[in-house]
Amino acid sequence: MNDEPPAQRSWLEVRWRQFKNPPQPVFRAVTVNLAVAIVGGLLLWLYAFVAPAADLTLWVVLYIVVVIAVGSVATYIWVKLPSGASGARKRSPWAGILGFFAAVPIAYIVLVIVFQVLLGH
């Protein structure tokens, strides 16, 4: 038997391992928010493409609110979190908060892709 401690992984190795094996609640939160944001982003892109002179301010605000609300509620419904030592999985308000924290950056990243990359504004 070897008494040496296991080798320490580098910071990059640890992050790569976490990226390849995300926790199921985080993966589900990102997936549902990304799906909602992409559908909304495509609708925004279509509207901006059809009516290029239209003011999109209200639609962008509405898009952000819808992505955050629908993403948070869908994450709350889809993600059941462990409830402690019993190992039982239950719905928790924390799942909705997880959805909120996933929705905010995803909504803005999709907006940047739609307006800066696809439309070139």
C-alpha positions as CSV (number, residue, x, y, z in Angstrom):
1,M,0.0,0.0,0.0
2,N,1.3,3.5,-0.9
3,D,1.3,6.0,1.9
4,E,1.9,9.0,-0.4
5,P,-1.0,11.5,-0.6
6,P,-2.6,11.8,-4.0
7,A,-1.2,14.4,-6.4
8,Q,-2.8,17.8,-6.4
9,R,-4.6,18.7,-9.6
10,S,-3.9,22.1,-11.2
11,W,-6.6,24.8,-11.2
12,L,-7.2,24.3,-14.9
13,E,-7.5,20.5,-14.5
14,V,-10.1,21.0,-11.7
15,R,-12.1,23.5,-13.8
16,W,-12.0,21.3,-16.9
17,R,-13.3,18.3,-14.8
18,Q,-16.1,20.5,-13.4
19,F,-17.0,21.6,-17.0
20,K,-17.1,18.0,-18.2
21,N,-19.2,16.8,-15.3
22,P,-21.6,19.6,-14.2
23,P,-24.0,18.9,-11.3
24,Q,-27.4,17.9,-12.7
25,P,-29.3,20.9,-11.3
26,V,-26.9,23.4,-12.8
27,F,-27.0,21.6,-16.2
28,R,-30.8,21.6,-16.2
29,A,-31.0,25.3,-15.2
30,V,-28.6,26.3,-17.9
31,T,-30.3,24.1,-20.5
32,V,-33.9,25.4,-19.8
33,N,-32.7,29.0,-19.7
34,L,-30.7,28.7,-22.9
35,A,-33.7,27.2,-24.7
36,V,-36.0,30.0,-23.6
37,A,-33.4,32.7,-24.4
38,I,-32.7,31.2,-27.9
39,V,-36.4,31.1,-28.8
40,G,-36.9,34.7,-27.6
41,G,-33.6,35.8,-29.3
42,L,-34.8,34.3,-32.6
43,L,-38.1,36.1,-32.3
44,L,-36.3,39.4,-31.6
45,W,-34.0,38.8,-34.6
46,L,-36.9,38.0,-36.9
47,Y,-38.7,41.2,-35.8
48,A,-35.6,43.3,-36.3
49,F,-35.0,41.7,-39.7
50,V,-38.6,42.3,-40.9
51,A,-38.8,45.9,-39.5
52,P,-35.3,47.3,-39.4
53,A,-36.4,50.8,-38.5
54,A,-38.5,49.7,-35.5
55,D,-37.6,50.7,-32.0
56,L,-36.8,47.5,-30.1
57,T,-36.3,48.9,-26.7
58,L,-39.6,47.7,-25.3
59,W,-39.2,44.3,-26.9
60,V,-35.7,43.9,-25.5
61,V,-36.9,44.7,-22.0
62,L,-39.8,42.3,-22.4
63,Y,-37.4,39.7,-23.7
64,I,-35.2,40.0,-20.6
65,V,-38.2,39.8,-18.2
66,V,-39.7,36.8,-20.0
67,V,-36.4,34.9,-20.1
68,I,-35.8,35.5,-16.4
69,A,-39.3,34.7,-15.3
70,V,-39.9,31.7,-17.5
71,G,-36.4,30.4,-16.9
72,S,-36.7,30.7,-13.1
73,V,-40.2,29.0,-13.0
74,A,-39.2,26.3,-15.4
75,T,-36.0,25.6,-13.4
76,Y,-38.1,25.5,-10.2
77,I,-40.4,22.9,-11.8
78,W,-37.7,20.8,-13.5
79,V,-35.0,20.8,-10.9
80,K,-35.4,18.9,-7.6
81,L,-32.6,19.5,-5.2
82,P,-31.3,17.1,-2.5
83,S,-32.9,17.8,0.9
84,G,-30.1,16.7,3.1
85,A,-29.1,13.5,4.8
86,S,-32.1,11.6,3.7
87,G,-31.1,11.9,0.1
88,A,-34.7,12.6,-1.0
89,R,-35.1,15.2,-3.8
90,K,-37.7,17.9,-3.3
91,R,-38.6,21.1,-5.0
92,S,-37.1,24.1,-3.3
93,P,-37.2,27.9,-3.8
94,W,-33.4,27.6,-4.2
95,A,-34.0,25.9,-7.6
96,G,-35.9,29.0,-8.8
97,I,-33.0,31.2,-7.5
98,L,-30.6,28.9,-9.4
99,G,-32.7,29.5,-12.5
100,F,-32.6,33.2,-12.0
101,F,-28.8,33.3,-11.6
102,A,-28.5,31.2,-14.8
103,A,-31.1,33.3,-16.7
104,V,-29.5,36.7,-16.3
105,P,-26.1,36.1,-18.1
106,I,-27.7,33.8,-20.6
107,A,-30.3,36.4,-21.6
108,Y,-27.6,39.0,-22.2
109,I,-25.2,36.7,-24.0
110,V,-28.0,35.8,-26.4
111,L,-28.9,39.5,-26.9
112,V,-25.2,40.2,-27.8
113,I,-25.2,37.4,-30.3
114,V,-28.4,38.5,-31.9
115,F,-27.6,42.2,-32.1
116,Q,-23.9,42.3,-32.6
117,V,-23.2,39.1,-34.5
118,L,-26.4,38.3,-36.5
119,L,-27.7,41.9,-37.1
120,G,-24.3,43.7,-36.9
121,H,-25.7,46.7,-35.0
